[in-house]
Amino acid sequence: REKRYNNEIAMAKFEVDWLHNSPAYHQAMEFLKENWVKTSKGDFVSKKDLEDDIAVGFDDLLSSFKEEQENGMDEGGGGGLI
């Protein structure tokens, strides 16, 4: 039983090594590095989304929130902040 377990572990390690040395894996990792950022929580965020978020200033964001709130009030939503 122990020998079978050791063989399975060795095979799994072999497969991981094979994957990490494959061209497809390296290409995928390059794509991730070029287009995505890993957060401290381990999530991945698109660099384009981050650039878009930075491009929107605080005043623009506040204005859009106010417009959404006013539109909601006009439509009878009444879902304000207070």
HTML snippet that shows the backbone in 3Dmol.js (N, CA, C, O; Angstrom):
<script src="https://3Dmol.org/build/3Dmol-min.js"></script>
<div id="view" style="width:600px;height:400px;position:relative"></div>
<script>
const pdb = `
ATOM      1  N   ARG A   1       0.827  -1.189   0.000  1.00  0.00           N
ATOM      2  CA  ARG A   1       0.000   0.000   0.000  1.00  0.00           C
ATOM      3  C   ARG A   1       0.877   1.261   0.000  1.00  0.00           C
ATOM      4  O   ARG A   1       0.618   2.199  -0.755  1.00  0.00           O
ATOM      5  N   GLU A   2       1.905   1.280   0.843  1.00  0.00           N
ATOM      6  CA  GLU A   2       2.800   2.427   0.929  1.00  0.00           C
ATOM      7  C   GLU A   2       3.553   2.628  -0.389  1.00  0.00           C
ATOM      8  O   GLU A   2       3.765   3.756  -0.833  1.00  0.00           O
ATOM      9  N   LYS A   3       3.948   1.520  -0.997  1.00  0.00           N
ATOM     10  CA  LYS A   3       4.676   1.593  -2.263  1.00  0.00           C
ATOM     11  C   LYS A   3       3.778   2.194  -3.351  1.00  0.00           C
ATOM     12  O   LYS A   3       4.227   3.013  -4.155  1.00  0.00           O
ATOM     13  N   ARG A   4       2.518   1.782  -3.367  1.00  0.00           N
ATOM     14  CA  ARG A   4       1.579   2.332  -4.347  1.00  0.00           C
ATOM     15  C   ARG A   4       1.409   3.834  -4.147  1.00  0.00           C
ATOM     16  O   ARG A   4       1.402   4.597  -5.113  1.00  0.00           O
ATOM     17  N   TYR A   5       1.274   4.256  -2.893  1.00  0.00           N
ATOM     18  CA  TYR A   5       1.148   5.671  -2.562  1.00  0.00           C
ATOM     19  C   TYR A   5       2.374   6.445  -3.038  1.00  0.00           C
ATOM     20  O   TYR A   5       2.243   7.498  -3.663  1.00  0.00           O
ATOM     21  N   ASN A   6       3.555   5.931  -2.746  1.00  0.00           N
ATOM     22  CA  ASN A   6       4.795   6.592  -3.168  1.00  0.00           C
ATOM     23  C   ASN A   6       4.883   6.693  -4.686  1.00  0.00           C
ATOM     24  O   ASN A   6       5.339   7.706  -5.216  1.00  0.00           O
ATOM     25  N   ASN A   7       4.446   5.639  -5.393  1.00  0.00           N
ATOM     26  CA  ASN A   7       4.444   5.672  -6.853  1.00  0.00           C
ATOM     27  C   ASN A   7       3.483   6.736  -7.386  1.00  0.00           C
ATOM     28  O   ASN A   7       3.789   7.429  -8.356  1.00  0.00           O
ATOM     29  N   GLU A   8       2.327   6.858  -6.747  1.00  0.00           N
ATOM     30  CA  GLU A   8       1.352   7.861  -7.174  1.00  0.00           C
ATOM     31  C   GLU A   8       1.890   9.274  -6.940  1.00  0.00           C
ATOM     32  O   GLU A   8       1.697  10.159  -7.774  1.00  0.00           O
ATOM     33  N   ILE A   9       2.556   9.481  -5.824  1.00  0.00           N
ATOM     34  CA  ILE A   9       3.149  10.792  -5.527  1.00  0.00           C
ATOM     35  C   ILE A   9       4.254  11.094  -6.542  1.00  0.00           C
ATOM     36  O   ILE A   9       4.338  12.212  -7.051  1.00  0.00           O
ATOM     37  N   ALA A  10       5.081  10.128  -6.832  1.00  0.00           N
ATOM     38  CA  ALA A  10       6.161  10.326  -7.804  1.00  0.00           C
ATOM     39  C   ALA A  10       5.589  10.653  -9.177  1.00  0.00           C
ATOM     40  O   ALA A  10       6.119  11.515  -9.878  1.00  0.00           O
ATOM     41  N   MET A  11       4.523   9.979  -9.566  1.00  0.00           N
ATOM     42  CA  MET A  11       3.904  10.243 -10.855  1.00  0.00           C
ATOM     43  C   MET A  11       3.289  11.633 -10.888  1.00  0.00           C
ATOM     44  O   MET A  11       3.392  12.331 -11.897  1.00  0.00           O
ATOM     45  N   ALA A  12       2.656  12.042  -9.808  1.00  0.00           N
ATOM     46  CA  ALA A  12       2.070  13.385  -9.742  1.00  0.00           C
ATOM     47  C   ALA A  12       3.161  14.443  -9.861  1.00  0.00           C
ATOM     48  O   ALA A  12       2.989  15.430 -10.577  1.00  0.00           O
ATOM     49  N   LYS A  13       4.275  14.250  -9.171  1.00  0.00           N
ATOM     50  CA  LYS A  13       5.385  15.195  -9.264  1.00  0.00           C
ATOM     51  C   LYS A  13       5.951  15.245 -10.677  1.00  0.00           C
ATOM     52  O   LYS A  13       6.291  16.315 -11.180  1.00  0.00           O
ATOM     53  N   PHE A  14       6.049  14.075 -11.315  1.00  0.00           N
ATOM     54  CA  PHE A  14       6.528  14.010 -12.690  1.00  0.00           C
ATOM     55  C   PHE A  14       5.608  14.811 -13.615  1.00  0.00           C
ATOM     56  O   PHE A  14       6.083  15.549 -14.479  1.00  0.00           O
ATOM     57  N   GLU A  15       4.295  14.666 -13.433  1.00  0.00           N
ATOM     58  CA  GLU A  15       3.331  15.382 -14.270  1.00  0.00           C
ATOM     59  C   GLU A  15       3.401  16.887 -14.039  1.00  0.00           C
ATOM     60  O   GLU A  15       3.288  17.666 -14.985  1.00  0.00           O
ATOM     61  N   VAL A  16       3.585  17.295 -12.798  1.00  0.00           N
ATOM     62  CA  VAL A  16       3.710  18.722 -12.492  1.00  0.00           C
ATOM     63  C   VAL A  16       4.968  19.288 -13.154  1.00  0.00           C
ATOM     64  O   VAL A  16       4.928  20.359 -13.760  1.00  0.00           O
ATOM     65  N   ASP A  17       6.074  18.570 -13.036  1.00  0.00           N
ATOM     66  CA  ASP A  17       7.316  19.016 -13.669  1.00  0.00           C
ATOM     67  C   ASP A  17       7.154  19.106 -15.184  1.00  0.00           C
ATOM     68  O   ASP A  17       7.612  20.062 -15.810  1.00  0.00           O
ATOM     69  N   TRP A  18       6.498  18.102 -15.765  1.00  0.00           N
ATOM     70  CA  TRP A  18       6.268  18.108 -17.214  1.00  0.00           C
ATOM     71  C   TRP A  18       5.450  19.328 -17.605  1.00  0.00           C
ATOM     72  O   TRP A  18       5.777  20.014 -18.574  1.00  0.00           O
ATOM     73  N   LEU A  19       4.390  19.601 -16.856  1.00  0.00           N
ATOM     74  CA  LEU A  19       3.538  20.760 -17.157  1.00  0.00           C
ATOM     75  C   LEU A  19       4.326  22.057 -17.049  1.00  0.00           C
ATOM     76  O   LEU A  19       4.273  22.890 -17.954  1.00  0.00           O
ATOM     77  N   HIS A  20       5.051  22.235 -15.963  1.00  0.00           N
ATOM     78  CA  HIS A  20       5.788  23.480 -15.742  1.00  0.00           C
ATOM     79  C   HIS A  20       6.891  23.699 -16.769  1.00  0.00           C
ATOM     80  O   HIS A  20       7.332  24.832 -16.961  1.00  0.00           O
ATOM     81  N   ASN A  21       7.339  22.658 -17.423  1.00  0.00           N
ATOM     82  CA  ASN A  21       8.367  22.787 -18.454  1.00  0.00           C
ATOM     83  C   ASN A  21       7.800  22.831 -19.870  1.00  0.00           C
ATOM     84  O   ASN A  21       8.559  22.934 -20.834  1.00  0.00           O
ATOM     85  N   SER A  22       6.489  22.754 -20.008  1.00  0.00           N
ATOM     86  CA  SER A  22       5.879  22.751 -21.340  1.00  0.00           C
ATOM     87  C   SER A  22       5.797  24.174 -21.900  1.00  0.00           C
ATOM     88  O   SER A  22       5.631  25.126 -21.138  1.00  0.00           O
ATOM     89  N   PRO A  23       5.909  24.325 -23.209  1.00  0.00           N
ATOM     90  CA  PRO A  23       5.780  25.642 -23.840  1.00  0.00           C
ATOM     91  C   PRO A  23       4.415  26.294 -23.571  1.00  0.00           C
ATOM     92  O   PRO A  23       4.332  27.509 -23.390  1.00  0.00           O
ATOM     93  N   ALA A  24       3.365  25.500 -23.547  1.00  0.00           N
ATOM     94  CA  ALA A  24       2.027  26.054 -23.309  1.00  0.00           C
ATOM     95  C   ALA A  24       1.934  26.702 -21.926  1.00  0.00           C
ATOM     96  O   ALA A  24       1.328  27.762 -21.770  1.00  0.00           O
ATOM     97  N   TYR A  25       2.534  26.062 -20.933  1.00  0.00           N
ATOM     98  CA  TYR A  25       2.519  26.612 -19.579  1.00  0.00           C
ATOM     99  C   TYR A  25       3.271  27.939 -19.533  1.00  0.00           C
ATOM    100  O   TYR A  25       2.799  28.907 -18.935  1.00  0.00           O
ATOM    101  N   HIS A  26       4.433  27.979 -20.163  1.00  0.00           N
ATOM    102  CA  HIS A  26       5.220  29.215 -20.180  1.00  0.00           C
ATOM    103  C   HIS A  26       4.479  30.330 -20.916  1.00  0.00           C
ATOM    104  O   HIS A  26       4.526  31.489 -20.504  1.00  0.00           O
ATOM    105  N   GLN A  27       3.801  29.981 -21.995  1.00  0.00           N
ATOM    106  CA  GLN A  27       3.023  30.964 -22.737  1.00  0.00           C
ATOM    107  C   GLN A  27       1.866  31.491 -21.881  1.00  0.00           C
ATOM    108  O   GLN A  27       1.594  32.691 -21.878  1.00  0.00           O
ATOM    109  N   ALA A  28       1.201  30.615 -21.173  1.00  0.00           N
ATOM    110  CA  ALA A  28       0.096  31.032 -20.306  1.00  0.00           C
ATOM    111  C   ALA A  28       0.594  31.935 -19.175  1.00  0.00           C
ATOM    112  O   ALA A  28      -0.054  32.926 -18.839  1.00  0.00           O
ATOM    113  N   MET A  29       1.733  31.594 -18.596  1.00  0.00           N
ATOM    114  CA  MET A  29       2.284  32.414 -17.510  1.00  0.00           C
ATOM    115  C   MET A  29       2.696  33.795 -18.018  1.00  0.00           C
ATOM    116  O   MET A  29       2.505  34.791 -17.320  1.00  0.00           O
ATOM    117  N   GLU A  30       3.254  33.865 -19.218  1.00  0.00           N
ATOM    118  CA  GLU A  30       3.616  35.156 -19.821  1.00  0.00           C
ATOM    119  C   GLU A  30       2.371  35.999 -20.040  1.00  0.00           C
ATOM    120  O   GLU A  30       2.367  37.198 -19.759  1.00  0.00           O
ATOM    121  N   PHE A  31       1.317  35.372 -20.540  1.00  0.00           N
ATOM    122  CA  PHE A  31       0.060  36.081 -20.763  1.00  0.00           C
ATOM    123  C   PHE A  31      -0.463  36.651 -19.446  1.00  0.00           C
ATOM    124  O   PHE A  31      -0.888  37.805 -19.391  1.00  0.00           O
ATOM    125  N   LEU A  32      -0.431  35.845 -18.389  1.00  0.00           N
ATOM    126  CA  LEU A  32      -0.886  36.325 -17.085  1.00  0.00           C
ATOM    127  C   LEU A  32      -0.057  37.514 -16.615  1.00  0.00           C
ATOM    128  O   LEU A  32      -0.608  38.511 -16.148  1.00  0.00           O
ATOM    129  N   LYS A  33       1.268  37.413 -16.736  1.00  0.00           N
ATOM    130  CA  LYS A  33       2.146  38.499 -16.278  1.00  0.00           C
ATOM    131  C   LYS A  33       1.920  39.777 -17.064  1.00  0.00           C
ATOM    132  O   LYS A  33       1.998  40.873 -16.508  1.00  0.00           O
ATOM    133  N   GLU A  34       1.639  39.646 -18.355  1.00  0.00           N
ATOM    134  CA  GLU A  34       1.439  40.816 -19.210  1.00  0.00           C
ATOM    135  C   GLU A  34       0.090  41.480 -18.998  1.00  0.00           C
ATOM    136  O   GLU A  34      -0.022  42.698 -19.142  1.00  0.00           O
ATOM    137  N   ASN A  35      -0.939  40.707 -18.656  1.00  0.00           N
ATOM    138  CA  ASN A  35      -2.300  41.236 -18.673  1.00  0.00           C
ATOM    139  C   ASN A  35      -3.027  41.257 -17.331  1.00  0.00           C
ATOM    140  O   ASN A  35      -4.108  41.835 -17.228  1.00  0.00           O
ATOM    141  N   TRP A  36      -2.460  40.647 -16.323  1.00  0.00           N
ATOM    142  CA  TRP A  36      -3.156  40.532 -15.048  1.00  0.00           C
ATOM    143  C   TRP A  36      -2.231  40.853 -13.879  1.00  0.00           C
ATOM    144  O   TRP A  36      -1.011  40.716 -13.982  1.00  0.00           O
ATOM    145  N   VAL A  37      -2.821  41.279 -12.775  1.00  0.00           N
ATOM    146  CA  VAL A  37      -2.098  41.584 -11.535  1.00  0.00           C
ATOM    147  C   VAL A  37      -2.709  40.725 -10.436  1.00  0.00           C
ATOM    148  O   VAL A  37      -3.930  40.609 -10.332  1.00  0.00           O
ATOM    149  N   LYS A  38      -1.854  40.126  -9.621  1.00  0.00           N
ATOM    150  CA  LYS A  38      -2.332  39.322  -8.498  1.00  0.00           C
ATOM    151  C   LYS A  38      -2.417  40.204  -7.264  1.00  0.00           C
ATOM    152  O   LYS A  38      -1.446  40.868  -6.901  1.00  0.00           O
ATOM    153  N   THR A  39      -3.574  40.212  -6.621  1.00  0.00           N
ATOM    154  CA  THR A  39      -3.763  41.025  -5.428  1.00  0.00           C
ATOM    155  C   THR A  39      -3.179  40.309  -4.206  1.00  0.00           C
ATOM    156  O   THR A  39      -2.786  39.145  -4.279  1.00  0.00           O
ATOM    157  N   SER A  40      -3.132  41.021  -3.103  1.00  0.00           N
ATOM    158  CA  SER A  40      -2.607  40.428  -1.874  1.00  0.00           C
ATOM    159  C   SER A  40      -3.500  39.284  -1.375  1.00  0.00           C
ATOM    160  O   SER A  40      -3.049  38.429  -0.613  1.00  0.00           O
ATOM    161  N   LYS A  41      -4.765  39.270  -1.807  1.00  0.00           N
ATOM    162  CA  LYS A  41      -5.683  38.190  -1.426  1.00  0.00           C
ATOM    163  C   LYS A  41      -5.562  36.991  -2.357  1.00  0.00           C
ATOM    164  O   LYS A  41      -6.184  35.954  -2.125  1.00  0.00           O
ATOM    165  N   GLY A  42      -4.761  37.133  -3.412  1.00  0.00           N
ATOM    166  CA  GLY A  42      -4.588  36.023  -4.337  1.00  0.00           C
ATOM    167  C   GLY A  42      -5.506  36.063  -5.548  1.00  0.00           C
ATOM    168  O   GLY A  42      -5.466  35.166  -6.391  1.00  0.00           O
ATOM    169  N   ASP A  43      -6.332  37.097  -5.640  1.00  0.00           N
ATOM    170  CA  ASP A  43      -7.216  37.251  -6.794  1.00  0.00           C
ATOM    171  C   ASP A  43      -6.437  37.870  -7.946  1.00  0.00           C
ATOM    172  O   ASP A  43      -5.416  38.525  -7.736  1.00  0.00           O
ATOM    173  N   PHE A  44      -6.922  37.658  -9.159  1.00  0.00           N
ATOM    174  CA  PHE A  44      -6.301  38.274 -10.321  1.00  0.00           C
ATOM    175  C   PHE A  44      -7.228  39.351 -10.872  1.00  0.00           C
ATOM    176  O   PHE A  44      -8.436  39.149 -10.993  1.00  0.00           O
ATOM    177  N   VAL A  45      -6.637  40.504 -11.206  1.00  0.00           N
ATOM    178  CA  VAL A  45      -7.388  41.636 -11.749  1.00  0.00           C
ATOM    179  C   VAL A  45      -6.743  42.039 -13.060  1.00  0.00           C
ATOM    180  O   VAL A  45      -5.519  42.112 -13.168  1.00  0.00           O
ATOM    181  N   SER A  46      -7.571  42.297 -14.049  1.00  0.00           N
ATOM    182  CA  SER A  46      -7.085  42.709 -15.358  1.00  0.00           C
ATOM    183  C   SER A  46      -6.388  44.072 -15.261  1.00  0.00           C
ATOM    184  O   SER A  46      -6.911  44.997 -14.639  1.00  0.00           O
ATOM    185  N   LYS A  47      -5.217  44.191 -15.873  1.00  0.00           N
ATOM    186  CA  LYS A  47      -4.508  45.474 -15.881  1.00  0.00           C
ATOM    187  C   LYS A  47      -5.329  46.533 -16.605  1.00  0.00           C
ATOM    188  O   LYS A  47      -5.290  47.706 -16.233  1.00  0.00           O
ATOM    189  N   LYS A  48      -6.073  46.133 -17.634  1.00  0.00           N
ATOM    190  CA  LYS A  48      -6.918  47.079 -18.367  1.00  0.00           C
ATOM    191  C   LYS A  48      -8.004  47.630 -17.458  1.00  0.00           C
ATOM    192  O   LYS A  48      -8.280  48.829 -17.482  1.00  0.00           O
ATOM    193  N   ASP A  49      -8.621  46.773 -16.658  1.00  0.00           N
ATOM    194  CA  ASP A  49      -9.643  47.234 -15.720  1.00  0.00           C
ATOM    195  C   ASP A  49      -9.048  48.216 -14.715  1.00  0.00           C
ATOM    196  O   ASP A  49      -9.683  49.213 -14.370  1.00  0.00           O
ATOM    197  N   LEU A  50      -7.845  47.941 -14.249  1.00  0.00           N
ATOM    198  CA  LEU A  50      -7.185  48.859 -13.311  1.00  0.00           C
ATOM    199  C   LEU A  50      -6.913  50.210 -13.959  1.00  0.00           C
ATOM    200  O   LEU A  50      -7.128  51.255 -13.345  1.00  0.00           O
ATOM    201  N   GLU A  51      -6.440  50.185 -15.205  1.00  0.00           N
ATOM    202  CA  GLU A  51      -6.181  51.435 -15.923  1.00  0.00           C
ATOM    203  C   GLU A  51      -7.474  52.226 -16.102  1.00  0.00           C
ATOM    204  O   GLU A  51      -7.494  53.445 -15.934  1.00  0.00           O
ATOM    205  N   ASP A  52      -8.554  51.523 -16.446  1.00  0.00           N
ATOM    206  CA  ASP A  52      -9.852  52.189 -16.607  1.00  0.00           C
ATOM    207  C   ASP A  52     -10.308  52.813 -15.296  1.00  0.00           C
ATOM    208  O   ASP A  52     -10.829  53.928 -15.282  1.00  0.00           O
ATOM    209  N   ASP A  53     -10.111  52.093 -14.196  1.00  0.00           N
ATOM    210  CA  ASP A  53     -10.501  52.616 -12.886  1.00  0.00           C
ATOM    211  C   ASP A  53      -9.688  53.846 -12.515  1.00  0.00           C
ATOM    212  O   ASP A  53     -10.224  54.800 -11.950  1.00  0.00           O
ATOM    213  N   ILE A  54      -8.404  53.831 -12.827  1.00  0.00           N
ATOM    214  CA  ILE A  54      -7.538  54.969 -12.512  1.00  0.00           C
ATOM    215  C   ILE A  54      -7.917  56.175 -13.367  1.00  0.00           C
ATOM    216  O   ILE A  54      -7.844  57.315 -12.909  1.00  0.00           O
ATOM    217  N   ALA A  55      -8.320  55.919 -14.612  1.00  0.00           N
ATOM    218  CA  ALA A  55      -8.666  56.998 -15.532  1.00  0.00           C
ATOM    219  C   ALA A  55      -9.904  57.766 -15.071  1.00  0.00           C
ATOM    220  O   ALA A  55     -10.062  58.944 -15.391  1.00  0.00           O
ATOM    221  N   VAL A  56     -10.776  57.104 -14.325  1.00  0.00           N
ATOM    222  CA  VAL A  56     -11.974  57.760 -13.819  1.00  0.00           C
ATOM    223  C   VAL A  56     -11.605  58.462 -12.523  1.00  0.00           C
ATOM    224  O   VAL A  56     -11.212  57.820 -11.549  1.00  0.00           O
ATOM    225  N   GLY A  57     -11.734  59.781 -12.517  1.00  0.00           N
ATOM    226  CA  GLY A  57     -11.395  60.554 -11.334  1.00  0.00           C
ATOM    227  C   GLY A  57     -12.473  60.434 -10.268  1.00  0.00           C
ATOM    228  O   GLY A  57     -13.582  59.972 -10.536  1.00  0.00           O
ATOM    229  N   PHE A  58     -12.137  60.852  -9.068  1.00  0.00           N
ATOM    230  CA  PHE A  58     -13.076  60.781  -7.954  1.00  0.00           C
ATOM    231  C   PHE A  58     -14.315  61.613  -8.217  1.00  0.00           C
ATOM    232  O   PHE A  58     -15.431  61.177  -7.938  1.00  0.00           O
ATOM    233  N   ASP A  59     -14.121  62.824  -8.761  1.00  0.00           N
ATOM    234  CA  ASP A  59     -15.264  63.701  -9.033  1.00  0.00           C
ATOM    235  C   ASP A  59     -16.197  63.077 -10.070  1.00  0.00           C
ATOM    236  O   ASP A  59     -17.419  63.167  -9.944  1.00  0.00           O
ATOM    237  N   ASP A  60     -15.617  62.442 -11.098  1.00  0.00           N
ATOM    238  CA  ASP A  60     -16.438  61.775 -12.112  1.00  0.00           C
ATOM    239  C   ASP A  60     -17.232  60.635 -11.489  1.00  0.00           C
ATOM    240  O   ASP A  60     -18.412  60.453 -11.790  1.00  0.00           O
ATOM    241  N   LEU A  61     -16.592  59.882 -10.633  1.00  0.00           N
ATOM    242  CA  LEU A  61     -17.252  58.763  -9.975  1.00  0.00           C
ATOM    243  C   LEU A  61     -18.376  59.258  -9.070  1.00  0.00           C
ATOM    244  O   LEU A  61     -19.466  58.685  -9.059  1.00  0.00           O
ATOM    245  N   LEU A  62     -18.115  60.318  -8.317  1.00  0.00           N
ATOM    246  CA  LEU A  62     -19.126  60.883  -7.435  1.00  0.00           C
ATOM    247  C   LEU A  62     -20.309  61.398  -8.244  1.00  0.00           C
ATOM    248  O   LEU A  62     -21.461  61.204  -7.856  1.00  0.00           O
ATOM    249  N   SER A  63     -20.033  62.047  -9.354  1.00  0.00           N
ATOM    250  CA  SER A  63     -21.104  62.551 -10.218  1.00  0.00           C
ATOM    251  C   SER A  63     -21.961  61.414 -10.757  1.00  0.00           C
ATOM    252  O   SER A  63     -23.186  61.520 -10.807  1.00  0.00           O
ATOM    253  N   SER A  64     -21.317  60.336 -11.158  1.00  0.00           N
ATOM    254  CA  SER A  64     -22.089  59.201 -11.688  1.00  0.00           C
ATOM    255  C   SER A  64     -22.966  58.593 -10.601  1.00  0.00           C
ATOM    256  O   SER A  64     -24.086  58.171 -10.887  1.00  0.00           O
ATOM    257  N   PHE A  65     -22.482  58.538  -9.352  1.00  0.00           N
ATOM    258  CA  PHE A  65     -23.296  58.029  -8.254  1.00  0.00           C
ATOM    259  C   PHE A  65     -24.499  58.937  -8.016  1.00  0.00           C
ATOM    260  O   PHE A  65     -25.613  58.465  -7.791  1.00  0.00           O
ATOM    261  N   LYS A  66     -24.257  60.248  -8.068  1.00  0.00           N
ATOM    262  CA  LYS A  66     -25.350  61.202  -7.858  1.00  0.00           C
ATOM    263  C   LYS A  66     -26.387  61.076  -8.970  1.00  0.00           C
ATOM    264  O   LYS A  66     -27.589  61.122  -8.710  1.00  0.00           O
ATOM    265  N   GLU A  67     -25.922  60.918 -10.209  1.00  0.00           N
ATOM    266  CA  GLU A  67     -26.853  60.747 -11.329  1.00  0.00           C
ATOM    267  C   GLU A  67     -27.680  59.487 -11.161  1.00  0.00           C
ATOM    268  O   GLU A  67     -28.890  59.501 -11.388  1.00  0.00           O
ATOM    269  N   GLU A  68     -27.047  58.413 -10.770  1.00  0.00           N
ATOM    270  CA  GLU A  68     -27.764  57.157 -10.555  1.00  0.00           C
ATOM    271  C   GLU A  68     -28.803  57.314  -9.450  1.00  0.00           C
ATOM    272  O   GLU A  68     -29.920  56.808  -9.556  1.00  0.00           O
ATOM    273  N   GLN A  69     -28.425  58.013  -8.403  1.00  0.00           N
ATOM    274  CA  GLN A  69     -29.349  58.218  -7.289  1.00  0.00           C
ATOM    275  C   GLN A  69     -30.529  59.075  -7.737  1.00  0.00           C
ATOM    276  O   GLN A  69     -31.675  58.764  -7.412  1.00  0.00           O
ATOM    277  N   GLU A  70     -30.263  60.147  -8.477  1.00  0.00           N
ATOM    278  CA  GLU A  70     -31.332  61.019  -8.957  1.00  0.00           C
ATOM    279  C   GLU A  70     -32.245  60.281  -9.923  1.00  0.00           C
ATOM    280  O   GLU A  70     -33.464  60.442  -9.870  1.00  0.00           O
ATOM    281  N   ASN A  71     -31.669  59.475 -10.802  1.00  0.00           N
ATOM    282  CA  ASN A  71     -32.479  58.704 -11.742  1.00  0.00           C
ATOM    283  C   ASN A  71     -33.345  57.683 -11.009  1.00  0.00           C
ATOM    284  O   ASN A  71     -34.488  57.438 -11.394  1.00  0.00           O
ATOM    285  N   GLY A  72     -32.810  57.110  -9.983  1.00  0.00           N
ATOM    286  CA  GLY A  72     -33.582  56.169  -9.176  1.00  0.00           C
ATOM    287  C   GLY A  72     -34.735  56.850  -8.470  1.00  0.00           C
ATOM    288  O   GLY A  72     -35.816  56.275  -8.347  1.00  0.00           O
ATOM    289  N   MET A  73     -34.516  58.066  -8.005  1.00  0.00           N
ATOM    290  CA  MET A  73     -35.560  58.828  -7.327  1.00  0.00           C
ATOM    291  C   MET A  73     -36.639  59.234  -8.330  1.00  0.00           C
ATOM    292  O   MET A  73     -37.827  59.193  -8.009  1.00  0.00           O
ATOM    293  N   ASP A  74     -36.231  59.631  -9.560  1.00  0.00           N
ATOM    294  CA  ASP A  74     -37.176  60.038 -10.592  1.00  0.00           C
ATOM    295  C   ASP A  74     -38.083  58.886 -10.994  1.00  0.00           C
ATOM    296  O   ASP A  74     -39.248  59.096 -11.332  1.00  0.00           O
ATOM    297  N   GLU A  75     -37.558  57.683 -10.959  1.00  0.00           N
ATOM    298  CA  GLU A  75     -38.318  56.511 -11.379  1.00  0.00           C
ATOM    299  C   GLU A  75     -39.098  55.912 -10.217  1.00  0.00           C
ATOM    300  O   GLU A  75     -39.690  54.841 -10.349  1.00  0.00           O
ATOM    301  N   GLY A  76     -39.098  56.590  -9.101  1.00  0.00           N
ATOM    302  CA  GLY A  76     -39.869  56.118  -7.955  1.00  0.00           C
ATOM    303  C   GLY A  76     -39.132  55.063  -7.143  1.00  0.00           C
ATOM    304  O   GLY A  76     -39.725  54.396  -6.295  1.00  0.00           O
ATOM    305  N   GLY A  77     -37.857  54.917  -7.401  1.00  0.00           N
ATOM    306  CA  GLY A  77     -37.089  53.910  -6.668  1.00  0.00           C
ATOM    307  C   GLY A  77     -36.895  54.276  -5.235  1.00  0.00           C
ATOM    308  O   GLY A  77     -37.016  53.432  -4.348  1.00  0.00           O
ATOM    309  N   GLY A  78     -36.588  55.549  -4.991  1.00  0.00           N
ATOM    310  CA  GLY A  78     -36.422  56.019  -3.629  1.00  0.00           C
ATOM    311  C   GLY A  78     -35.290  55.372  -2.876  1.00  0.00           C
ATOM    312  O   GLY A  78     -35.198  55.519  -1.657  1.00  0.00           O
ATOM    313  N   GLY A  79     -34.423  54.658  -3.568  1.00  0.00           N
ATOM    314  CA  GLY A  79     -33.321  53.954  -2.904  1.00  0.00           C
ATOM    315  C   GLY A  79     -32.126  54.849  -2.704  1.00  0.00           C
ATOM    316  O   GLY A  79     -31.093  54.647  -3.342  1.00  0.00           O
ATOM    317  N   GLY A  80     -32.238  55.835  -1.832  1.00  0.00           N
ATOM    318  CA  GLY A  80     -31.152  56.774  -1.594  1.00  0.00           C
ATOM    319  C   GLY A  80     -30.129  56.220  -0.618  1.00  0.00           C
ATOM    320  O   GLY A  80     -30.228  55.077  -0.174  1.00  0.00           O
ATOM    321  N   LEU A  81     -29.164  57.032  -0.298  1.00  0.00           N
ATOM    322  CA  LEU A  81     -28.119  56.623   0.628  1.00  0.00           C
ATOM    323  C   LEU A  81     -28.613  56.629   2.069  1.00  0.00           C
ATOM    324  O   LEU A  81     -28.080  55.913   2.917  1.00  0.00           O
ATOM    325  N   ILE A  82     -29.627  57.436   2.342  1.00  0.00           N
ATOM    326  CA  ILE A  82     -30.109  57.568   3.734  1.00  0.00           C
ATOM    327  C   ILE A  82     -31.413  56.841   3.900  1.00  0.00           C
ATOM    328  O   ILE A  82     -31.980  56.833   4.992  1.00  0.00           O
TER     329      ILE A  82
END
`;
const viewer = $3Dmol.createViewer("view");
viewer.addModel(pdb, "pdb");
viewer.setStyle({}, {cartoon: {color: "spectrum"}});
viewer.zoomTo();
viewer.render();
</script>
